[in-house]
């Protein structure tokens, strides 16, 4: 009997015998790409190293008018934090501020002014000019300490000032050098990112082999490539989430070590303040047999005539000095959690019962994200493999990547809080529910028993209500998916069809009964989830529905152009103005999806594309799915605007629906074009450009500095990210 080693050797030999030329070509291409990435990292991204090699360095240490420390360093203090040098009369190409890396890390804002041949006095910004911009320097980022200057001729006077209010003094400065030799910096992360981008460009080039591998004809190759893509996506998303370590809530000896307990392999800790512990506190309350939080509201809140008036609450809190919980439901003298309860039952309660600790919310968001990516890829594969004949691996991947990266989940990973968890989990349940339904339809067509698939699918779709109720509109996809077999063909009226239909309906009934019982036990109403009792920035009990809110919301959600700048990460929060003469709930957003995601520009052609499908197929299933997806996206956006407001995380509620519709529309167009024709090649090239711009925008939004994120909490470390991207500064 052959050994495992012999079997592997035999399989390898057989594979190489059949695919040796292709493997050699791929290996050569990968090596060439790595070589190009290496050259770029060595020469282009280290441009400052080569340009500064011939500089005549000048130390200004002997001209420093600062207090010296015992270790021959200098102190910048709150009183003396300005360095000024006169009569230099020399060329200045850069300044090296060598801060002591052993001091507490912080980001410093440095203001630089100089006089040169073009300016005989210090100059600042005016109505028509922009002066030397302030520069951010991290005391722990070597690259940020080198500041390139653009001067005109010889510099005479130089002034360097540390500005800002939140500076921790004293600051230790080891050296200040003009025209310093910039050190060579081989950035491994940048090298890998460059190689990855080049590999993507190589894989999706117009003549790539992936466009000749068809999903239906070559299932093994296509599935292997899809699995590899999903693994890479999950890895990158996980790495991004753990990068924002201040929001993760887990600690080890080498990760968040300041919160490590000193003996566990990994331990959890609370992040985000009291307001962020709602789910964890609800789990504790449930474990003790109650549905309201154990924390007692202050007496002044219980005595208020209208506790939902934020202004009155703030005044009462100021007078008494007693705080209250924000953004929780308050009813009948108790705090409640109005967010969907399913995450508590799925994660927090079992974790608390097993460990006695709070479940880390960010891990729940990551688990849901992984489930969403897997389910999304499986669902897309299902449509490509069983409803279309000509979908290539290249087209599949070209549409799968924006489907999972542009639908808003990256922003949920950026802020993996209890606000993001129900949305992320609702999306995960939705895609898996649709996938199980599709499997059930195929089983029913083969008469092989779809009941288990229907039960699983409907259970997932029903649980969405206990996560993010708005997303339940995706259950409307049941109409185009099941109308023809069960109503038009009257399968519902057969014993077997009736049993199958019962499996579709039963999970909804069970979950609805549980949720209505949960609501009744809390608020005495079967349908009241408690959102109207929210102690938030406005009175939800009187918010109501107002058509005036829709125009600014629809503009912000769909049509707002992106606000861009020339500095990394290039995208900025979009401005917001409105003529709605009432209170608008608005957080930072970055532009509407139709303006910022060019891949959605396929949608204006939806009617013509659907006409192609109608001529091609007698059934209307795919057309119905697309129509329901588009209608659902609009409905959810309107619901969000009316019930809550305009927030960036809400884009994840509806973006997936429009992107999924675009995927199916692209499949239809591809189905009607002959492979290798000019029209089909043009489709691939246009899609490639639209997808690339959409993905780049979505990724850049993830790196925009925001309050509470990595850039805010660890600004000194975020400076390394900026230096990696802006290698020329």
C-alpha positions as CSV (number, residue, x, y, z in Angstrom):
1,X,0.0,0.0,0.0
2,X,1.5,3.4,-1.0
3,X,2.5,5.8,1.7
4,X,1.1,9.3,2.1
5,X,4.4,10.7,0.7
6,X,4.2,8.4,-2.3
7,X,0.6,9.5,-3.0
8,X,1.6,13.2,-2.8
9,X,4.5,12.6,-5.1
10,X,2.3,10.8,-7.5
11,X,-0.3,13.5,-7.5
12,X,2.4,16.2,-7.9
13,X,4.0,14.3,-10.8
14,X,0.7,13.9,-12.6
15,X,-0.2,17.5,-12.1
16,X,3.1,18.8,-13.4
17,X,3.0,16.5,-16.4
18,X,-0.3,18.0,-17.4
19,X,0.3,21.6,-16.5
20,X,4.1,22.1,-16.6
21,X,4.1,25.0,-19.1
22,X,1.3,26.9,-17.3
23,X,3.1,26.4,-13.9
24,X,6.4,27.6,-15.4
25,X,4.7,30.7,-16.9
26,X,3.0,31.5,-13.6
27,X,6.2,31.0,-11.6
28,X,8.1,33.3,-14.0
29,X,5.4,35.9,-13.8
30,X,5.3,35.9,-10.0
31,X,9.0,36.2,-9.8
32,X,9.0,39.1,-12.3
33,X,6.3,40.8,-10.2
34,X,8.2,40.4,-7.0
35,X,11.3,41.7,-8.8
36,X,9.4,44.8,-9.9
37,X,8.0,45.3,-6.4
38,X,11.5,45.0,-5.0
39,X,12.9,47.6,-7.4
40,X,10.0,50.0,-6.6
41,X,10.6,49.6,-2.9
42,X,14.4,49.9,-3.2
43,X,14.5,52.9,-5.6
44,X,11.2,54.7,-6.0
45,X,9.9,54.4,-2.4
46,X,13.3,55.2,-1.0
47,X,13.7,58.3,-3.2
48,X,14.7,60.5,-0.3
49,X,17.6,58.2,0.6
50,X,19.2,58.7,-2.8
51,X,18.4,62.4,-3.2
52,X,19.8,63.2,0.2
53,X,23.0,61.1,-0.1
54,X,25.0,64.1,-1.4
55,X,23.7,66.7,1.1
56,X,26.1,68.6,3.3
57,X,24.7,67.9,6.8
58,X,24.8,70.7,9.3
59,X,24.1,70.1,13.0
60,X,22.4,72.9,14.9
61,X,22.9,71.4,18.3
62,X,25.4,74.1,19.3
63,X,22.9,76.8,18.5
64,X,20.0,75.4,20.6
65,X,18.9,77.7,23.4
66,X,17.3,74.9,25.4
67,X,17.7,73.3,28.8
68,X,20.0,70.3,28.6
69,X,19.3,67.0,30.3
70,X,21.9,64.8,32.1
71,X,22.1,62.5,29.0
72,X,23.2,65.3,26.6
73,X,19.7,65.9,25.3
74,X,17.5,69.0,25.1
75,X,14.1,69.7,26.6
76,X,11.2,71.4,24.9
77,X,8.9,72.7,27.6
78,X,5.6,74.3,27.8
79,X,7.4,77.6,28.2
80,X,10.1,77.1,25.7
81,X,9.1,75.0,22.7
82,X,10.2,77.3,19.9
83,X,13.6,76.9,18.1
84,X,14.9,79.9,16.1
85,X,18.1,80.1,14.1
86,X,19.4,83.3,12.5
87,X,22.0,84.0,9.8
88,X,22.2,80.5,8.5
89,X,22.9,81.6,4.9
90,X,22.8,78.1,3.5
91,X,20.7,75.8,1.4
92,X,18.2,73.8,3.3
93,X,16.7,70.7,1.7
94,X,15.4,69.0,4.8
95,X,15.3,69.1,8.6
96,X,15.9,66.2,10.9
97,X,14.2,66.5,14.3
98,X,15.7,63.6,16.2
99,X,13.4,63.0,19.2
100,X,14.3,60.5,21.8
101,X,12.4,57.3,21.0
102,X,12.5,56.2,24.7
103,X,10.2,59.0,25.9
104,X,6.4,58.5,25.9
105,X,5.2,58.3,22.3
106,X,3.1,61.2,21.0
107,X,2.3,63.0,17.8
108,X,3.5,66.6,17.6
109,X,2.3,69.3,15.3
110,X,5.3,71.3,14.1
111,X,5.1,74.7,12.5
112,X,8.1,75.7,10.3
113,X,8.8,79.2,9.0
114,X,11.9,80.5,7.1
115,X,13.3,83.4,5.2
116,X,15.1,82.8,1.9
117,X,15.9,84.6,-1.3
118,X,12.2,85.0,-2.1
119,X,11.0,85.9,1.4
120,X,12.9,88.4,3.6
121,X,10.3,87.9,6.4
122,X,8.4,84.9,7.7
123,X,5.3,84.2,5.7
124,X,2.0,82.5,6.4
125,X,-1.1,81.8,4.5
126,X,-3.0,84.8,3.0
127,X,-6.1,85.3,1.0
128,X,-4.3,84.3,-2.2
129,X,-1.5,82.0,-1.0
130,X,-0.9,79.0,1.3
131,X,2.1,79.2,3.6
132,X,4.2,76.3,4.8
133,X,1.7,73.8,6.2
134,X,2.0,72.4,9.7
135,X,3.6,68.9,9.7
136,X,2.8,66.0,12.0
137,X,5.9,64.4,13.6
138,X,5.7,61.2,15.7
139,X,8.3,60.8,18.4
140,X,8.3,57.1,17.6
141,X,8.3,57.3,13.8
142,X,11.8,57.8,12.4
143,X,10.5,58.5,8.9
144,X,8.3,61.4,10.1
145,X,11.2,63.1,11.8
146,X,12.7,64.0,8.4
147,X,10.9,67.0,6.9
148,X,11.6,68.0,3.4
149,X,11.5,71.8,2.6
150,X,11.1,73.6,-0.6
151,X,13.0,76.9,-0.3
152,X,14.0,79.5,-2.8
153,X,17.8,79.9,-2.7
154,X,19.7,80.3,0.6
155,X,17.8,80.2,3.9
156,X,18.8,82.9,6.3
157,X,16.4,82.5,9.3
158,X,14.6,79.4,10.4
159,X,11.9,79.0,13.1
160,X,10.5,75.7,14.3
161,X,7.7,75.6,16.8
162,X,5.8,72.8,18.5
163,X,2.1,73.8,18.5
164,X,-1.1,72.4,19.8
165,X,-2.8,72.2,23.1
166,X,-2.6,68.5,23.9
167,X,1.2,68.2,24.0
168,X,2.8,66.3,26.8
169,X,5.9,68.3,27.9
170,X,8.8,68.0,28.4
171,X,9.8,66.6,25.0
172,X,13.3,65.3,24.7
173,X,15.2,66.2,21.5
174,X,18.6,64.6,20.8
175,X,19.6,66.4,17.6
176,X,18.5,68.9,15.0
177,X,20.2,68.6,11.7
178,X,19.8,70.4,8.4
179,X,20.3,68.5,5.1
180,X,20.4,65.2,6.9
181,X,21.0,62.0,5.1
182,X,17.6,60.2,5.0
183,X,18.0,56.6,6.1
184,X,17.2,53.7,3.8
185,X,13.9,52.1,4.8
186,X,12.8,48.8,3.4
187,X,9.2,48.7,4.4
188,X,8.0,45.1,4.3
189,X,4.3,46.0,4.4
190,X,4.6,48.4,1.5
191,X,6.6,45.9,-0.5
192,X,3.9,43.2,0.0
193,X,1.2,45.7,-0.7
194,X,2.9,46.7,-4.0
195,X,3.4,43.1,-4.9
196,X,-0.2,42.4,-4.2
197,X,-1.4,45.3,-6.4
198,X,0.9,44.2,-9.2
199,X,-0.4,40.6,-8.9
200,X,-4.0,41.9,-9.1
201,X,-3.1,43.9,-12.2
202,X,-1.5,40.9,-13.7
203,X,-4.4,38.5,-12.8
204,X,-7.0,40.9,-14.3
205,X,-5.2,42.1,-17.3
206,X,-7.3,41.8,-20.5
207,X,-5.6,38.7,-21.8
208,X,-5.4,36.9,-18.5
209,X,-6.2,33.2,-18.4
210,X,-8.8,33.7,-15.7
211,X,-11.2,35.0,-18.4
212,X,-10.8,31.7,-20.3
213,X,-11.6,29.5,-17.3
214,X,-15.4,29.1,-17.1
215,X,-17.2,28.5,-13.8
216,X,-19.4,25.7,-15.3
217,X,-16.9,24.0,-17.5
218,X,-13.9,23.9,-15.1
219,X,-15.4,23.7,-11.5
220,X,-12.2,22.4,-9.8
221,X,-10.0,25.3,-11.0
222,X,-12.6,27.9,-10.5
223,X,-13.4,26.7,-7.0
224,X,-9.8,26.6,-6.0
225,X,-9.3,30.2,-7.2
226,X,-12.4,31.4,-5.4
227,X,-11.4,29.8,-2.2
228,X,-7.9,31.3,-2.4
229,X,-9.4,34.7,-3.0
230,X,-11.8,34.4,0.0
231,X,-8.9,33.4,2.2
232,X,-6.9,36.4,1.2
233,X,-9.9,38.7,1.7
234,X,-10.6,37.3,5.2
235,X,-6.9,37.7,6.1
236,X,-6.8,41.3,5.0
237,X,-10.1,42.2,6.7
238,X,-8.9,40.5,10.0
239,X,-5.6,42.3,9.9
240,X,-7.4,45.6,9.4
241,X,-9.7,45.0,12.3
242,X,-6.9,44.0,14.7
243,X,-4.9,47.1,13.5
244,X,-7.5,49.2,15.4
245,X,-6.5,47.6,18.6
246,X,-8.1,50.2,20.8
247,X,-11.5,48.8,19.8
248,X,-10.8,45.1,19.8
249,X,-11.1,44.3,23.5
250,X,-8.7,41.4,23.6
251,X,-5.1,41.3,25.0
252,X,-2.1,39.0,24.9
253,X,1.4,39.4,26.1
254,X,2.3,41.1,22.8
255,X,-1.0,42.6,21.7
256,X,-2.7,45.3,23.8
257,X,-0.2,44.3,26.5
258,X,-1.2,47.1,28.7
259,X,-4.5,45.3,29.3
260,X,-3.0,41.9,29.6
261,X,-3.8,40.1,32.9
262,X,-0.2,38.7,33.0
263,X,-1.0,35.0,33.0
264,X,-3.7,34.1,30.4
265,X,-2.9,33.3,26.8
266,X,-5.5,35.8,25.9
267,X,-8.0,37.8,28.0
268,X,-10.8,40.2,27.3
269,X,-11.2,43.7,28.6
270,X,-13.8,46.5,28.2
271,X,-13.4,49.1,25.5
272,X,-15.5,52.1,24.5
273,X,-16.9,53.1,27.9
274,X,-20.1,52.3,29.6
275,X,-22.3,52.9,26.6
276,X,-20.5,50.3,24.6
277,X,-21.2,47.5,27.2
278,X,-25.0,47.3,26.5
279,X,-25.0,43.8,25.0
280,X,-22.6,42.5,27.7
281,X,-24.8,44.0,30.4
282,X,-27.9,42.6,28.9
283,X,-26.3,39.1,28.9
284,X,-25.6,39.5,32.6
285,X,-29.2,40.6,33.2
286,X,-30.5,37.6,31.3
287,X,-28.3,35.2,33.2
288,X,-29.9,36.6,36.4
289,X,-33.4,36.2,35.0
290,X,-34.4,39.7,33.9
291,X,-34.7,41.6,30.6
292,X,-33.7,45.1,31.8
293,X,-30.2,46.2,32.6
294,X,-29.1,45.8,36.2
295,X,-27.9,49.4,36.5
296,X,-30.5,51.6,38.1
297,X,-31.4,54.9,36.4
298,X,-30.7,58.0,38.6
299,X,-33.7,59.2,40.5
300,X,-33.8,62.5,38.6
301,X,-34.4,60.6,35.4
302,X,-37.3,58.7,36.9
303,X,-38.8,61.9,38.2
304,X,-38.7,63.7,34.8
305,X,-41.9,64.5,33.1
306,X,-40.2,63.9,29.7
307,X,-37.0,61.9,30.1
308,X,-36.5,61.8,26.2
309,X,-35.8,65.5,26.0
310,X,-31.9,65.6,25.7
311,X,-31.7,69.3,26.7
312,X,-33.7,68.7,29.9
313,X,-31.7,65.6,30.7
314,X,-28.4,67.5,30.3
315,X,-29.6,70.2,32.6
316,X,-30.8,67.7,35.2
317,X,-27.5,65.8,35.1
318,X,-25.5,69.1,35.5
319,X,-27.6,70.0,38.5
320,X,-27.3,66.6,40.3
321,X,-23.9,65.4,39.1
322,X,-25.4,62.0,38.5
323,X,-24.8,60.5,35.1
324,X,-27.2,58.4,33.0
325,X,-26.7,55.8,30.3
326,X,-26.8,57.2,26.8
327,X,-28.3,55.6,23.8
328,X,-30.3,52.9,25.7
329,X,-34.0,52.5,25.9
330,X,-35.6,53.9,29.1
331,X,-39.0,52.7,30.0
332,X,-41.0,52.4,33.2
333,X,-38.0,53.1,35.4
334,X,-35.5,50.7,33.8
335,X,-32.8,50.7,31.1
336,X,-33.4,48.3,28.2
337,X,-31.3,47.5,25.1
338,X,-33.3,48.3,21.9
339,X,-30.7,46.8,19.5
340,X,-31.5,43.3,18.2
341,X,-31.3,40.6,20.8
342,X,-29.9,37.8,18.5
343,X,-26.2,38.8,19.0
344,X,-26.7,38.6,22.8
345,X,-28.2,35.1,22.5
346,X,-25.6,34.0,20.0
347,X,-22.4,35.4,21.5
348,X,-22.7,37.3,24.8
349,X,-24.9,35.1,26.9
350,X,-23.1,31.8,26.2
351,X,-19.7,33.5,26.6
352,X,-20.7,35.0,30.0
353,X,-22.2,31.7,31.2
354,X,-19.0,29.9,30.3
355,X,-16.4,32.4,31.4
356,X,-18.1,35.1,33.5
357,X,-16.5,37.7,31.3
358,X,-17.8,40.1,28.6
359,X,-17.7,38.9,25.1
360,X,-15.4,41.1,22.9
361,X,-17.7,42.8,20.5
362,X,-15.0,43.2,17.8
363,X,-14.6,39.5,17.6
364,X,-18.3,39.1,17.0
365,X,-18.1,41.7,14.2
366,X,-15.2,39.7,12.7
367,X,-17.0,36.4,12.9
368,X,-20.0,37.9,11.3
369,X,-17.8,39.5,8.6
370,X,-16.1,36.2,7.8
371,X,-19.6,34.5,7.6
372,X,-20.8,37.3,5.3
373,X,-17.8,37.0,2.9
374,X,-18.2,33.2,2.8
375,X,-21.9,33.4,2.3
376,X,-21.7,36.1,-0.3
377,X,-19.1,34.2,-2.3
378,X,-21.1,31.0,-2.1
379,X,-24.3,32.8,-3.2
380,X,-22.6,34.4,-6.1
381,X,-21.1,31.1,-7.1
382,X,-24.5,29.6,-6.9
383,X,-26.0,32.1,-9.3
384,X,-23.0,32.0,-11.7
385,X,-22.8,28.2,-11.8
386,X,-26.5,27.3,-12.0
387,X,-28.3,30.3,-13.6
388,X,-25.8,31.4,-16.2
389,X,-23.6,29.4,-18.7
390,X,-20.8,31.8,-19.7
391,X,-19.5,33.3,-16.4
392,X,-15.8,33.1,-16.4
393,X,-13.6,33.0,-13.3
394,X,-12.3,36.5,-14.2
395,X,-15.8,37.9,-14.4
396,X,-16.8,36.2,-11.1
397,X,-13.8,37.6,-9.2
398,X,-14.1,41.0,-10.8
399,X,-17.6,41.2,-9.4
400,X,-17.1,39.3,-6.1
401,X,-14.3,41.7,-4.9
402,X,-16.4,44.9,-5.0
403,X,-19.5,43.0,-3.7
404,X,-17.7,42.3,-0.4
405,X,-15.4,45.3,-0.2
406,X,-17.7,48.1,-1.3
407,X,-20.9,47.2,0.5
408,X,-19.9,49.0,3.7
409,X,-18.6,46.2,5.8
410,X,-15.0,47.6,5.8
411,X,-16.4,50.6,7.7
412,X,-18.0,48.3,10.2
413,X,-14.6,46.7,10.7
414,X,-13.1,50.1,11.2
415,X,-15.5,50.7,14.1
416,X,-16.3,47.1,15.3
417,X,-18.6,48.3,18.1
418,X,-22.0,47.1,19.2
419,X,-23.5,49.5,16.7
420,X,-21.8,47.6,13.9
421,X,-22.5,44.0,15.2
422,X,-26.2,43.8,14.5
423,X,-25.8,45.2,11.0
424,X,-22.9,42.9,10.2
425,X,-24.7,39.8,11.6
426,X,-27.9,40.8,9.8
427,X,-26.0,40.9,6.5
428,X,-24.4,37.5,7.2
429,X,-27.7,35.8,8.0
430,X,-29.2,37.4,4.9
431,X,-26.7,36.0,2.4
432,X,-26.7,32.6,4.0
433,X,-30.4,32.6,4.0
434,X,-30.5,33.3,0.3
435,X,-27.9,30.7,-0.4
436,X,-29.9,28.0,1.5
437,X,-33.0,29.0,-0.4
438,X,-31.2,28.7,-3.7
439,X,-30.0,25.2,-2.7
440,X,-33.5,24.3,-1.8
441,X,-34.9,25.5,-5.1
442,X,-32.3,23.2,-6.9
443,X,-33.2,20.3,-4.7
444,X,-36.9,20.8,-5.3
445,X,-36.4,20.9,-9.1
446,X,-34.6,17.5,-8.7
447,X,-37.2,16.2,-6.2
448,X,-34.5,15.4,-3.7
449,X,-36.0,17.0,-0.7
450,X,-35.5,20.7,-0.2
451,X,-37.0,20.8,3.3
452,X,-33.8,21.1,5.2
453,X,-32.5,23.9,3.0
454,X,-35.8,25.8,3.3
455,X,-35.7,25.5,7.0
456,X,-32.1,26.7,7.3
457,X,-32.7,29.5,4.8
458,X,-35.9,30.8,6.4
459,X,-34.4,30.5,9.9
460,X,-31.5,32.7,8.8
461,X,-33.8,35.2,7.1
462,X,-36.1,35.3,10.1
463,X,-33.2,35.9,12.6
464,X,-32.3,39.0,10.6
465,X,-35.3,40.7,12.4
466,X,-33.6,40.0,15.7
467,X,-30.4,41.7,14.4
468,X,-31.2,44.5,12.0
469,X,-35.0,44.7,11.3
470,X,-34.6,46.9,8.2
471,X,-32.8,44.1,6.4
472,X,-35.9,41.9,6.6
473,X,-36.9,43.5,3.3
474,X,-34.5,41.0,1.7
475,X,-37.1,38.3,2.6
476,X,-39.2,39.8,-0.2
477,X,-36.8,37.9,-2.5
478,X,-38.9,34.9,-1.7
479,X,-41.5,36.2,-4.1
480,X,-39.4,36.0,-7.3
481,X,-37.7,32.9,-6.1
482,X,-40.7,30.8,-5.1
483,X,-43.7,32.4,-6.9
484,X,-43.5,30.4,-10.1
485,X,-42.9,26.9,-8.6
486,X,-45.4,27.2,-5.8
487,X,-48.1,29.6,-7.2
488,X,-47.9,29.6,-11.0
489,X,-47.2,25.9,-11.2
490,X,-49.5,25.2,-8.2
491,X,-46.9,23.1,-6.4
492,X,-48.2,24.6,-3.2
493,X,-51.4,22.7,-3.5
494,X,-49.8,19.3,-3.6
495,X,-49.0,17.4,-0.4
496,X,-45.3,17.6,-1.0
497,X,-45.4,21.2,-2.0
498,X,-47.4,22.1,1.0
499,X,-44.9,20.4,3.2
500,X,-42.1,22.3,1.5
501,X,-43.9,25.6,1.8
502,X,-44.5,24.9,5.5
503,X,-40.7,24.6,5.9
504,X,-40.3,28.0,4.3
505,X,-42.9,29.6,6.7
506,X,-42.4,27.8,10.0
507,X,-39.0,29.4,11.0
508,X,-40.5,32.9,10.5
509,X,-43.4,31.9,12.8
510,X,-41.1,30.5,15.5
511,X,-38.7,33.5,15.5
512,X,-41.6,36.0,15.3
513,X,-43.2,34.4,18.3
514,X,-40.0,34.5,20.3
515,X,-39.3,38.2,19.4
516,X,-42.9,39.3,20.0
517,X,-42.8,37.5,23.4
518,X,-39.5,39.3,24.2
519,X,-41.0,42.6,23.2
520,X,-44.2,42.0,25.2
521,X,-42.3,41.1,28.3
522,X,-40.3,44.3,28.1
523,X,-42.8,46.9,26.8
524,X,-46.2,45.3,26.9
525,X,-46.4,45.3,23.1
526,X,-45.8,42.5,20.6
527,X,-44.3,44.8,18.0
528,X,-42.4,47.4,20.1
529,X,-38.7,46.9,19.9
530,X,-38.0,49.9,22.1
531,X,-36.3,52.2,19.7
532,X,-38.7,55.0,20.4
533,X,-37.6,55.0,24.1
534,X,-34.0,55.6,23.2
535,X,-32.2,58.2,25.3
536,X,-30.3,59.8,22.4
537,X,-29.7,63.2,20.8
538,X,-33.3,63.7,19.9
539,X,-36.7,62.7,21.2
540,X,-37.6,59.5,19.4
541,X,-41.1,59.4,20.8
542,X,-41.9,62.5,18.8
543,X,-39.6,62.1,15.8
544,X,-42.4,60.8,13.5
545,X,-42.2,60.7,9.8
546,X,-41.4,63.8,7.7
547,X,-41.0,64.0,4.0
548,X,-38.6,67.0,4.4
549,X,-35.9,64.6,5.7
550,X,-35.8,62.5,2.6
551,X,-34.2,64.9,0.1
552,X,-31.0,65.6,2.1
553,X,-30.8,62.0,3.1
554,X,-31.2,60.7,-0.4
555,X,-28.6,63.2,-1.6
556,X,-26.1,62.2,1.1
557,X,-26.7,58.4,0.7
558,X,-26.8,58.3,-3.1
559,X,-25.7,61.5,-5.0
560,X,-23.2,63.4,-2.7
561,X,-19.8,63.6,-4.7
562,X,-16.7,62.6,-2.7
563,X,-14.6,65.3,-1.1
564,X,-11.0,64.7,-2.0
565,X,-7.7,66.3,-1.2
566,X,-4.1,65.8,-2.3
567,X,-2.9,64.4,1.0
568,X,-3.3,60.8,2.1
569,X,-5.8,59.2,2.5
570,X,-7.1,61.7,-0.1
571,X,-10.8,61.2,0.9
572,X,-12.3,63.6,3.4
573,X,-15.7,63.9,5.1
574,X,-18.2,65.3,2.7
575,X,-19.8,68.7,3.5
576,X,-23.5,68.8,4.4
577,X,-26.0,71.6,4.0
578,X,-29.7,71.3,4.1
579,X,-32.9,73.5,3.7
580,X,-34.8,71.2,6.1
581,X,-35.8,73.5,8.9
582,X,-35.8,70.9,11.6
583,X,-33.4,68.7,13.5
584,X,-31.3,66.4,11.2
585,X,-29.4,63.5,12.7
586,X,-26.1,63.5,10.8
587,X,-22.7,62.0,11.4
588,X,-19.6,62.1,9.2
589,X,-20.2,60.6,5.7
590,X,-17.9,60.4,2.7
591,X,-20.2,60.7,-0.4
592,X,-23.2,58.9,-1.9
593,X,-22.8,55.4,-3.3
594,X,-23.9,56.3,-6.9
595,X,-21.3,59.1,-7.0
596,X,-18.4,57.2,-5.3
597,X,-18.9,53.7,-6.5
598,X,-18.6,53.8,-10.3
599,X,-19.4,50.1,-10.5
600,X,-23.0,51.1,-9.8
601,X,-23.1,53.1,-13.0
602,X,-24.4,50.0,-14.6
603,X,-27.8,50.6,-12.9
604,X,-29.1,53.3,-15.4
605,X,-29.0,50.6,-18.1
606,X,-30.9,48.1,-16.0
607,X,-34.1,48.3,-18.0
608,X,-32.3,47.5,-21.3
609,X,-30.3,44.7,-19.7
610,X,-33.4,43.1,-18.2
611,X,-35.0,43.2,-21.7
612,X,-32.1,41.1,-22.9
613,X,-32.8,38.5,-20.1
614,X,-36.5,38.5,-21.0
615,X,-35.8,37.7,-24.6
616,X,-33.3,35.0,-23.5
617,X,-35.4,33.2,-20.9
618,X,-39.1,32.6,-20.5
619,X,-38.8,32.6,-16.7
620,X,-38.6,35.9,-14.8
621,X,-36.8,34.8,-11.7
622,X,-33.5,36.7,-12.2
623,X,-35.4,39.8,-13.3
624,X,-37.6,39.6,-10.2
625,X,-34.6,39.2,-8.0
626,X,-33.0,42.3,-9.5
627,X,-36.1,44.4,-9.2
628,X,-36.6,43.4,-5.5
629,X,-33.0,44.1,-4.7
630,X,-33.2,47.6,-6.1
631,X,-36.6,48.4,-4.5
632,X,-35.3,47.0,-1.2
633,X,-32.2,49.2,-1.3
634,X,-34.3,52.3,-1.8
635,X,-36.8,51.3,1.0
636,X,-34.0,50.6,3.5
637,X,-32.3,53.9,2.8
638,X,-35.6,55.8,3.3
639,X,-36.3,53.9,6.5
640,X,-32.9,54.7,7.9
641,X,-33.3,58.4,7.0
642,X,-36.7,58.6,8.7
643,X,-36.0,56.4,11.8
644,X,-32.4,57.3,12.6
645,X,-30.7,59.8,10.3
646,X,-27.7,59.9,8.0
647,X,-24.7,57.9,9.3
648,X,-21.8,56.2,7.4
649,X,-22.4,52.8,9.0
650,X,-26.0,52.8,7.6
651,X,-24.5,52.6,4.1
652,X,-24.0,48.9,4.9
653,X,-27.8,48.5,5.2
654,X,-28.5,49.0,1.5
655,X,-25.3,49.1,-0.5
656,X,-25.1,45.3,-0.8
657,X,-28.5,45.3,-2.5
658,X,-27.5,47.6,-5.3
659,X,-24.1,45.9,-5.7
660,X,-25.8,42.5,-5.9
661,X,-28.2,43.8,-8.6
662,X,-25.2,45.1,-10.6
663,X,-23.6,41.6,-10.3
664,X,-26.6,40.0,-11.9
665,X,-26.9,42.7,-14.5
666,X,-23.3,42.1,-15.5
667,X,-23.9,38.4,-15.7
668,X,-26.8,39.0,-18.1
669,X,-24.8,41.3,-20.4
670,X,-22.0,38.8,-20.4
671,X,-24.4,36.0,-21.3
672,X,-25.5,37.8,-24.3
673,X,-22.0,38.5,-25.7
674,X,-20.0,35.9,-27.5
675,X,-16.7,35.1,-25.8
676,X,-13.7,36.8,-27.4
677,X,-15.7,39.4,-29.3
678,X,-14.8,43.1,-29.2
679,X,-18.0,43.8,-27.2
680,X,-17.2,41.2,-24.6
681,X,-13.6,42.4,-24.3
682,X,-14.8,46.0,-23.9
683,X,-17.2,44.9,-21.2
684,X,-14.3,43.4,-19.2
685,X,-12.1,46.5,-19.6
686,X,-14.9,48.9,-18.6
687,X,-15.8,46.7,-15.6
688,X,-12.2,46.5,-14.6
689,X,-11.9,50.3,-14.4
690,X,-15.2,50.8,-12.6
691,X,-14.4,48.1,-10.1
692,X,-10.8,49.4,-9.5
693,X,-12.0,52.9,-8.7
694,X,-14.8,51.6,-6.5
695,X,-12.5,49.4,-4.5
696,X,-9.8,52.1,-4.1
697,X,-12.4,54.6,-2.8
698,X,-13.8,52.0,-0.3
699,X,-10.3,51.2,1.0
700,X,-9.2,54.8,1.3
701,X,-12.3,55.6,3.4
702,X,-11.1,53.0,5.9
703,X,-7.9,55.1,6.6
704,X,-9.6,58.5,7.0
705,X,-8.7,59.8,10.5
706,X,-11.8,59.8,12.7
707,X,-12.5,60.3,16.4
708,X,-12.2,57.1,18.4
709,X,-10.3,55.1,15.7
710,X,-6.6,54.1,15.5
711,X,-5.6,57.5,14.0
712,X,-7.1,59.3,17.0
713,X,-6.1,57.0,19.9
714,X,-2.6,56.0,18.5
715,X,-1.9,59.1,16.3
716,X,1.8,58.6,16.8
717,X,1.6,55.1,15.3
718,X,-0.8,56.2,12.5
719,X,1.9,58.5,11.4
720,X,3.8,55.5,10.1
721,X,0.8,54.6,7.9
722,X,1.0,58.1,6.4
723,X,4.7,57.9,5.9
724,X,4.4,54.6,4.2
725,X,1.9,56.0,1.7
726,X,3.5,59.5,1.2
727,X,7.0,58.2,0.7
728,X,8.1,61.4,-1.0
729,X,7.6,63.8,1.9
